[in-house]
Amino acid sequence: MISAEMQERLTRVGPGSAMGRLLRSYWYPVLASVELAPGQAREVRLLGEDLAVFRAPSGRLGLLERHCPHRGVSLGQGVATERGLVCPYHGWTFDHGGACVAMPAESNPGARLLSRASVAAYAVAELGGLIFAYLGPAPAPLLPRYDLFVLDGALRDIGRAELPCNWLQIMENSVDPVHVEYLHGQHLQAALAVSGRETATGYGRRHEKIGFDLFEYGITKRRVLEGGSEDDDDWRVGHPLIFPVTLRVGANCQHRFQIRVPVDDQTTMHYWYSCYLPPAGRQAPAQDTVPLYEVPWRRPDGSFRTDFVDGGDIMAWVTQGAIADRTRELLVSSDRGLVLLRRLLLEQLERVERGDDPLGVIRDPERNQCIRFVQEHDKLGGSAAFLRRAMDISHARFSPIRDQVLAMLSPPSG
């Protein structure tokens, strides 16, 4: 249980909030690259701020505050040119730095008027099929080149779901290993049976030991399952929570980032960024673009879809409420990962308040060639065959490249 004051400090992400200042130290995906063609603009929202992202015909990206200072129309509905973003209402044009460079209806607007019409501009960059934004103070840190974004010879896809809940209750799930044995074991098995699918989940083994270690980019999560030992990958290697909003999961030839982007206090955009590596001696099919798909977590009648792993997680996150009330919670010994994450957040808040960079911020290009993360190969004791079956009970079942991935991971016929 925490105080109401601490609850506010940990969860609020808007401009001027304590957590908002910490979170603005990092880059966040706001769109998939395939969503923004040359000449287009799109509306996005991040950390409680309304923005317009655009791509000039040459491909150059820009990111501005959303509303035109003239009449408040959304610049996200405008047209992107080489000169900048053109408001759809009266043609006012804003360059990539936010300066107003044209007012077509004014014969001679003058430098002073143009200066008064400027809008805020933010850093924006592209990597691995995603468009990232940075809303913090200058100079912006480097956009981290995490391994899954830059590895060669892989198949990739991007799943996405907008969720009506605060980002922190999703991240707290990432340091709660023991939910796997019930939510993804017994509860998922029951949901599959109701839907007529008797697939064994493979997630029901009891946790005998859990552990957490801090490292330079976040927290490594470890477990020993019933019948296993500390020699297993689940304990010896584990997998990382990459501070502040990303979890690295997967095993064998398939790995993914779960990126929990705080849209505002009560909304999170969840990305599943998956990277499928071919087995030894094989090649991944050529891929010109990284496809995007929406993960359907509600049924047509509005009820939760809990017949896949991620659907159960989403149900658990969303039903806590828009912002989970931690002043009423009853924590137990198996919740020590949550306590560690909250303590880490508060420590990093203090670093930012002192004017220091928080955990994982990269400014040295030499460190940013490819940031590799270690992770289990045989997660939960599973073989490659187990992992292929697991795709059918996860968000990956909805992927447009599912058949390509399964073909790549399957043993050669004959």
ChimeraX attribute file (.defattr): number of C-alpha atoms within 10 A of each C-alpha:
attribute: neighborCount
match mode: 1-to-1
recipient: residues
	/A:1	12
	/A:2	12
	/A:3	12
	/A:4	12
	/A:5	9
	/A:6	14
	/A:7	16
	/A:8	14
	/A:9	17
	/A:10	17
	/A:11	22
	/A:12	24
	/A:13	27
	/A:14	20
	/A:15	15
	/A:16	9
	/A:17	15
	/A:18	20
	/A:19	22
	/A:20	24
	/A:21	21
	/A:22	22
	/A:23	27
	/A:24	21
	/A:25	22
	/A:26	26
	/A:27	23
	/A:28	24
	/A:29	23
	/A:30	22
	/A:31	21
	/A:32	23
	/A:33	19
	/A:34	13
	/A:35	14
	/A:36	18
	/A:37	15
	/A:38	17
	/A:39	19
	/A:40	19
	/A:41	26
	/A:42	22
	/A:43	20
	/A:44	17
	/A:45	19
	/A:46	23
	/A:47	23
	/A:48	17
	/A:49	15
	/A:50	17
	/A:51	23
	/A:52	22
	/A:53	30
	/A:54	30
	/A:55	23
	/A:56	22
	/A:57	15
	/A:58	10
	/A:59	15
	/A:60	18
	/A:61	21
	/A:62	25
	/A:63	30
	/A:64	26
	/A:65	22
	/A:66	24
	/A:67	17
	/A:68	24
	/A:69	16
	/A:70	12
	/A:71	9
	/A:72	11
	/A:73	16
	/A:74	20
	/A:75	29
	/A:76	27
	/A:77	20
	/A:78	23
	/A:79	21
	/A:80	30
	/A:81	22
	/A:82	15
	/A:83	14
	/A:84	26
	/A:85	33
	/A:86	25
	/A:87	23
	/A:88	16
	/A:89	15
	/A:90	14
	/A:91	15
	/A:92	24
	/A:93	27
	/A:94	29
	/A:95	22
	/A:96	22
	/A:97	16
	/A:98	21
	/A:99	18
	/A:100	24
	/A:101	20
	/A:102	19
	/A:103	21
	/A:104	12
	/A:105	10
	/A:106	9
	/A:107	7
	/A:108	10
	/A:109	14
	/A:110	10
	/A:111	11
	/A:112	8
	/A:113	12
	/A:114	16
	/A:115	14
	/A:116	11
	/A:117	20
	/A:118	18
	/A:119	18
	/A:120	14
	/A:121	21
	/A:122	20
	/A:123	21
	/A:124	23
	/A:125	18
	/A:126	16
	/A:127	16
	/A:128	19
	/A:129	22
	/A:130	21
	/A:131	21
	/A:132	21
	/A:133	24
	/A:134	24
	/A:135	23
	/A:136	19
	/A:137	12
	/A:138	10
	/A:139	8
	/A:140	19
	/A:141	18
	/A:142	16
	/A:143	21
	/A:144	20
	/A:145	19
	/A:146	17
	/A:147	16
	/A:148	23
	/A:149	21
	/A:150	16
	/A:151	15
	/A:152	10
	/A:153	16
	/A:154	21
	/A:155	23
	/A:156	25
	/A:157	23
	/A:158	24
	/A:159	22
	/A:160	20
	/A:161	17
	/A:162	17
	/A:163	22
	/A:164	20
	/A:165	25
	/A:166	28
	/A:167	28
	/A:168	23
	/A:169	21
	/A:170	21
	/A:171	22
	/A:172	18
	/A:173	19
	/A:174	23
	/A:175	27
	/A:176	16
	/A:177	18
	/A:178	21
	/A:179	17
	/A:180	20
	/A:181	19
	/A:182	15
	/A:183	19
	/A:184	26
	/A:185	19
	/A:186	18
	/A:187	18
	/A:188	26
	/A:189	23
	/A:190	17
	/A:191	18
	/A:192	19
	/A:193	14
	/A:194	11
	/A:195	10
	/A:196	9
	/A:197	12
	/A:198	12
	/A:199	14
	/A:200	16
	/A:201	20
	/A:202	18
	/A:203	20
	/A:204	22
	/A:205	18
	/A:206	15
	/A:207	18
	/A:208	13
	/A:209	16
	/A:210	20
	/A:211	16
	/A:212	19
	/A:213	13
	/A:214	14
	/A:215	14
	/A:216	10
	/A:217	17
	/A:218	20
	/A:219	23
	/A:220	22
	/A:221	23
	/A:222	23
	/A:223	25
	/A:224	23
	/A:225	21
	/A:226	12
	/A:227	10
	/A:228	17
	/A:229	15
	/A:230	14
	/A:231	10
	/A:232	20
	/A:233	22
	/A:234	24
	/A:235	24
	/A:236	15
	/A:237	20
	/A:238	22
	/A:239	26
	/A:240	27
	/A:241	23
	/A:242	21
	/A:243	22
	/A:244	25
	/A:245	23
	/A:246	21
	/A:247	23
	/A:248	23
	/A:249	20
	/A:250	19
	/A:251	21
	/A:252	20
	/A:253	18
	/A:254	22
	/A:255	21
	/A:256	22
	/A:257	23
	/A:258	23
	/A:259	24
	/A:260	26
	/A:261	25
	/A:262	28
	/A:263	26
	/A:264	23
	/A:265	20
	/A:266	19
	/A:267	23
	/A:268	24
	/A:269	22
	/A:270	24
	/A:271	26
	/A:272	27
	/A:273	23
	/A:274	25
	/A:275	24
	/A:276	23
	/A:277	23
	/A:278	21
	/A:279	15
	/A:280	7
	/A:281	5
	/A:282	12
	/A:283	13
	/A:284	19
	/A:285	13
	/A:286	9
	/A:287	11
	/A:288	6
	/A:289	13
	/A:290	18
	/A:291	18
	/A:292	23
	/A:293	17
	/A:294	15
	/A:295	22
	/A:296	16
	/A:297	23
	/A:298	14
	/A:299	10
	/A:300	9
	/A:301	6
	/A:302	8
	/A:303	10
	/A:304	18
	/A:305	18
	/A:306	26
	/A:307	22
	/A:308	23
	/A:309	24
	/A:310	19
	/A:311	22
	/A:312	20
	/A:313	18
	/A:314	21
	/A:315	17
	/A:316	17
	/A:317	24
	/A:318	19
	/A:319	13
	/A:320	14
	/A:321	14
	/A:322	18
	/A:323	22
	/A:324	19
	/A:325	15
	/A:326	16
	/A:327	13
	/A:328	11
	/A:329	10
	/A:330	9
	/A:331	12
	/A:332	7
	/A:333	7
	/A:334	16
	/A:335	17
	/A:336	16
	/A:337	22
	/A:338	18
	/A:339	14
	/A:340	17
	/A:341	23
	/A:342	16
	/A:343	12
	/A:344	18
	/A:345	21
	/A:346	17
	/A:347	14
	/A:348	20
	/A:349	22
	/A:350	15
	/A:351	15
	/A:352	19
	/A:353	14
	/A:354	9
	/A:355	8
	/A:356	11
	/A:357	18
	/A:358	22
	/A:359	21
	/A:360	16
	/A:361	18
	/A:362	18
	/A:363	15
	/A:364	10
	/A:365	12
	/A:366	8
	/A:367	11
	/A:368	16
	/A:369	13
	/A:370	16
	/A:371	14
	/A:372	12
	/A:373	13
	/A:374	11
	/A:375	22
	/A:376	22
	/A:377	22
	/A:378	18
	/A:379	22
	/A:380	22
	/A:381	15
	/A:382	16
	/A:383	13
	/A:384	19
	/A:385	12
	/A:386	15
	/A:387	20
	/A:388	17
	/A:389	15
	/A:390	21
	/A:391	19
	/A:392	16
	/A:393	22
	/A:394	17
	/A:395	20
	/A:396	23
	/A:397	15
	/A:398	16
	/A:399	21
	/A:400	15
	/A:401	16
	/A:402	15
	/A:403	11
	/A:404	14
	/A:405	24
	/A:406	14
	/A:407	13
	/A:408	20
	/A:409	22
	/A:410	14
	/A:411	11
	/A:412	8
	/A:413	4
	/A:414	3
